[in-house]
Amino acid sequence: MKPRNLLYAQSGGVTAVINATAAGVIEAARMHADSVGRVLAARHGILGVLDEDLVDCSGLDDAELLALRQLPGGAFGSCRFDLDAPADNPAQFDRVLAVLAAHNVGYFLYNGGNGSMETAIKISQAARARGYPLTCVGVPKTVDNDLEGTDCSPGFGSAGKYLATSMREAGLDLRAMAGRRGRIFVMEVMGRNCGWLAASTVLARRAPDDAPHIVLFPEIPFDETAFLTRVERCVARLGYCAITASEGIRGADGSLLIEQGHDLSGHVQLGGIGQWLARLVHARLDYKYHWTVPDYLQRAAGHLVSATDRSQAEAVGWAAVQYAIAGRDCVMPGIRRRSDAPYRWEVEPVDLAPIANQERRVPRSFIDADGFDLSPAGLRWLGPLIEGQAPPPYLNGLPDYRLPDCPPVARRLGPYCG
Amino acid sequence: MKPRNLLYAQSGGVTAVINATAAGVIEAARMHADSVGRVLAARHGILGVLDEDLVDCSGLDDAELLALRQLPGGAFGSCRFDLDAPADNPAQFDRVLAVLAAHNVGYFLYNGGNGSMETAIKISQAARARGYPLTCVGVPKTVDNDLEGTDCSPGFGSAGKYLATSMREAGLDLRAMAGRRGRIFVMEVMGRNCGWLAASTVLARRAPDDAPHIVLFPEIPFDETAFLTRVERCVARLGYCAITASEGIRGADGSLLIEQGHDLSGHVQLGGIGQWLARLVHARLDYKYHWTVPDYLQRAAGHLVSATDRSQAEAVGWAAVQYAIAGRDCVMPGIRRRSDAPYRWEVEPVDLAPIANQERRVPRSFIDADGFDLSPAGLRWLGPLIEGQAPPPYLNGLPDYRLPDCPPVARRLGPYCG
């Protein structure tokens, strides 16, 4: 069989290790030159496919691949865009397939989260309906760790390592600055529905009184009275209290706290949840407060990636290519955990259909009985994912990140006006 | 002369390298056992002196001193507290001197910023007025870099390295996520009156289009129209725009933007300046936005200190002890720059009187003509300060910070009720 080209694209929020997956894909494809011709990447995910905006990754040398593996952010650009339902917009799928055909793409690898797996399925179905030979493989990625079908999601371990490190460091600062009046610190972390990243900050704690002292999960309805009581007790004991808050914590009625449309003075509350909580504590208990919103920093910190996470990110890239050339359509490489300590894992194919658009929340058994902390089982599960350092090279005091130099692929079709 | 004890204390906002200064003090004192007896540290700065809350650092072994050098935050606790004017509250100074006398303290080293230098002067004057033999030495420290009398302040280089790294990483994330609609990212950094930390983020840029694209200094009055024009042009060219904003940017009338008491909907604005700017751009130009507030993270990031900064932090600790035993009262070790490239510096004594309570702002020559960027001279000055990595040891995937185990010193006086 004549080799066919492979098209890789990145989708959704990017991570510190998604490009390690890209590097894994490119390296694995090279090992299978009998099956895979060129490795193309779409710019900005499926949008780049629709726009026929492609680059050719085949010319990257070993040094460039190493640099790609160490580069945070999405080297080829990402997008937040879902294809329509195939029945609603067949022209959109005609276009996707026309672009794939124009570039002799036989393998499509979509590197993303829950929604991206649905995109991979839709394209597979559209190809089949049109008689176009194509193998679609999903490749997992998300700092939110909310993908089903895999023990953990590449990207999460590095974000968790960054947040746990930051909480440990901020906790030392807070401890130094605490005075008689009492002081709190709130760290607002990503996680609209799932508290995995909030949970990861608990790894910062070595002794019972270390930060964080309270963790607010989106999985647990926010109980203001219980929260304030706990803050007060902590400050009475230590003089300070460090709090991790998922951006998506909700009231008992299930609505996002931050969208409940009120603040302490009766105005519409516009800020993030970290600030809101800090002000709540200040208003009720009169403590001084600081709050941080790491935002992009928590998912872009290439200088502090987890070596474990990066290995897994690369491994799912390699595996996805194996599945593709074996014709395993609509699967995703999932990580299966073999043991916690020593941590052992392997990659196995997982069907996309049952996992697309699902969301894996922190199980109740991973959260302590009172709902403000991780349980020992949760800690045991999380610990291995942040292990190992994989620092980038430095130049002039800063990480020496380099973007891959991949030439654009000449367009063969007219513009898309969908 | 019989050796007398040395009392060291930390004051003001802590840094990632202030404990390297403490380690330098302790090591240098050991080399001069003929002059210095025990090295004591006050808990929470001058408050610990008033409370007679002291610990003994003399027993730390080499491994503990190395750990101290790598520990962010203030190992002995800090405070934000100014002594009264000596004429207004002589009892307060009686107490300070009583505590110093009770513990045979002949050398007082105060490690802090502008206000702390004033404290050192006041204590020196009080000692002289009471005929108590004491040498008071200030030791510079501040992430804000606003101390006069020194080319740069220990603590600043590490915070700058952290922020420049974070801006480079967030810029890669932003680039990946940019879409047709346009997207901005705002990083709010410390600096109420001085834009040094904001300036440091410019080091992240290697190519003209790299982040940050706009820097807002407290030294330059905020011009909303010019700012929005610049944002719009940047987004038109790249699809995105990364902005660094000092927390202390001001309007043309000199008032803090964040305290001007308005937001876009007419309500009192409660958030930080990063969020305010992001919403301003969103309201006027309809771009998507993200914003980060690193807060404590920027000054506590022991995992990403500048080796240059840490060397300087340690050197000023060593020098302060030399000055103290030489009887050089009311001086501070300042860093004098000998050359930019190669970067050469030395430590020299600087009189405290002219520098206490002063504030060193970013000179106009370090800011570009249009006021939204650093000038080449500013870049040349900043570059060396973030050079070199000095990572801590890691254990279980996280920095293995260890607090020094210094026994409390038995109290010899009654409680202070001042």
Interface residues (C-beta under 8 A of the other chain):
Chain A: Q10 G13 V14 A16 H44 L47 L71 P72 G73 G74 A75 F76 G77 S78 C79 R80 K161 A164 T165 S166 R168 E169 A170 G171 L172 D173 L174 R175 A176 M177 A178 G179 F185 L203 A204 D263 S265 H267 V268 L270 G271 G272 Q275 R279 H290 W291 T292 V293 P294 D295 Y296 L297 R299 A300 A301 G302 H303 L304 S306 T308 G383 I386 E387 G388 Q389 P391 Y394 N396 G397 L398 P399 Y401
Chain B: Q10 G13 V14 A16 H44 L47 L71 P72 G73 G74 A75 F76 G77 S78 C79 R80 K161 A164 T165 S166 R168 E169 A170 G171 L172 D173 L174 R175 A176 M177 A178 G179 F185 L203 A204 D263 S265 H267 V268 L270 G271 G272 Q275 R279 H290 W291 T292 V293 P294 D295 Y296 L297 R299 A300 A301 G302 H303 L304 S306 T308 G383 I386 E387 G388 Q389 P391 Y394 N396 G397 L398 P399 Y401
